Each structure stands twice: as structure tokens, then as C-alpha cells.
């Protein structure tokens, strides 16, 4: 289901939010796909259902999923919120990029790094 | 809702709990941490009405617990000791629990039994330690209590079993709005399941936090600059610990990762590494701030 690092210092709900938004933004989860229930996620990970519920509430707030009472949660068609999240990620990337430039790393070296990244990921 | 208000409990002259205040909201999973003799079991026994406190109030859903059968029907206490049930078979144990709890569900019991398949007609004395625990646990959950008090429930059961127990607790929390308190002397055992953790030391609660609010909020930072910065230069966020070795500065800081990163980036660092602290490390630093030595408390 969702693989998380339960031992890490990062709150479980935060990891869960991040994992789901990655799946939605990358298109691995498509609009109207059914999300696993809170019970399924909590049992699968062995975590407190309150934690999963918190994550789902945040995801709803981020406009990435919606819930139908009595039926469950579904992935939302959320191209707008996806753009916002993408922008945030690019901003963070730029911050790292600036640090790289400060360290004298050249444009070409950065381009190569990006190319090797996309090879690893896809 | 569980409330302990200025509770003091003594055994003869020995003070087991020293003026404790504690609230646990309905539906939460609360982890009670502490070394042996810290007072964990005493709190659980007060909550199940086994003990009466000398001072203060022990309230469940707003009512005093001691000598209050109607409240006690909502609470199941799972003792870490199971020797008292040695002469029972599983079915006899089930009937024993059923006699005390009107909410006991045969259906739920059969469902839970179906997961573990413990032998039903053998005495518990022939069970292994882990099996005895499991037997008591499924009877307890089948009582469908509002409050489940688990004394060292995860200590000494194997990892596979721990997962099974957690799954049972998830169902009970979702189906019955169960509030669960798990005591342990091991942070790692309750870490991922509890939303709030309280640390008991010598009869006092010295630390009581919602885990999400402490996790991810304290960071280990390793950084270095061209310029010579001192501790006072990092006053734009909360620094809990400062150390400088050569040109490298080590910080323990509280706050939002992005915020700290941005503030440090303004100083043009040559190196900047931010790692979230593990929960155990968080405990160590938080307690240092309170003036305790983590090693004195001995919970790992």
C-alpha cells in the first residue's frame, strides 16, 4: 500500500500526506480512483487510525482527495492544486540550485545531474 | 475522557504517585512510559478501580472510578501478570470476562479467536507466556470496553504478534471509539501507535506530549560558514543546543524545517544539513531542558 518509515523522526501523518500527493501528482493515482479506507491503511501500517484520519483530512484540505460519507475517499481531479504543489517543489529545488551555484557548480554540471535524476526515477 | 486531578497514591510511606494531573481524551491511544517502579501500573490500577488514591480525583467520563460498577464496566485492565488464570481454559476465561461485562460480544470473540486459533480446552497453565497474553487480550477486546488499559502489553510479544494486536486495536478504536492506554518501558514499542506519550519518573509526569507536535519539529543541524559566527548569531530561531567544532557548527533547533533552512541560507552556508531527530533523541533533549539526565530514567 503506502510504504513509510515508521522509525523516522518525521510524523507519520506527514509522511502519508507526502506519499499520497506524490502518487496523485505523478498520475499513479487517477481522478476518482478509490483510496484505501482509514481502517485498511491503519491496519496495514500498524498505526493509530487517528493518524491516518488526520492525513486524509489534510489531503482533503489540499484538494487532492474527496470523501463521500459512508462510501470512502476518492482521488480528486485536482489539476489546480497539483500546479500549486508543483510550484512549491520547484521553489525548493531552486533553493538547492542556488546553493549549488554558490558552490561554483556550473550550469552544465547541474543539467547533467538533472538528467541522471530522471533516468533513476523513471 | 480520563482525568487525574492532583492524584497522590502512597503505599505505606512510599509515594507511588505524587500529585499527578493528566487528561486523556476519548478515542486516543496514550503511551505511558517509565522505568520499573515509576508508577505506570499504579495509574492503570487507579483507573480500573483496583486502588483508591489518598488525595485527588480519578475520573472517567466525569465520574469517580473507585467503587463505581457502572463506570468500571467501561474499563478493561489487562494486567502484565496472567498467573491468576492458570487453571482456566480459554472458554472458561471467556465466561469469566462475560460475567463482568454486559457489553461482551460472542461474535467479536469468535472473530478474534479465528485470527489466533488458540486451543480452547487446554488450561492456560499449558500455554506459553505469549499465548496467555493473547488469550487475555482477545477476551478483553471482546468485552468491547470504552477504555482499554494495557500494562506492558507489547513487551515480550513477538513482532508478528504485535502487528496482529495493533490490527485488533485499530478495529476496536474505529468500531467502539475505544480509548487505549499502553504502558511500556520501551519507547520504540509504542512509538508508532500512540498519539500522545507521557513519561513518568519517580511518581511524577515529567513529559506529556502529542507525538506529532514533537516529531519533525526538532532538528539536528550541521553547518559551516566562511565567516566566524557565534551562538548569538542564531537567535532568529529556537536553538536548544549549540556546539562548535573547528569551523563546523552543530545545532539542535526547534521549528519548521523550511523556515530554519531559509534563515540559515541567508548566511550563505558552505555546508547545511538538516536531519529530523528520532523520537528517542527528542526525549533526551527535551529532558535535558527540564534538568533530567536521560540515562537516569532508563526507558530504552
Interface residues (C-beta under 8 A of the other chain):
Chain A: X6 X7 X8 X9 X10 X11 X12 X13 X14 X38 X39 X42 X43 X45 X46 X47 X48 X49 X50 X51 X54 X92 X95 X98 X99 X102 X103
Chain B: X27 X28 X29 X162 X163 X166 X167 X170 X171 X173 X174 X188 X191 X192 X193 X194 X195 X211 X212 X215 X216 X218 X258 X261 X262 X265 X268 X269 X270 X272 X275 X276 X277 X278 X279 X281 X282
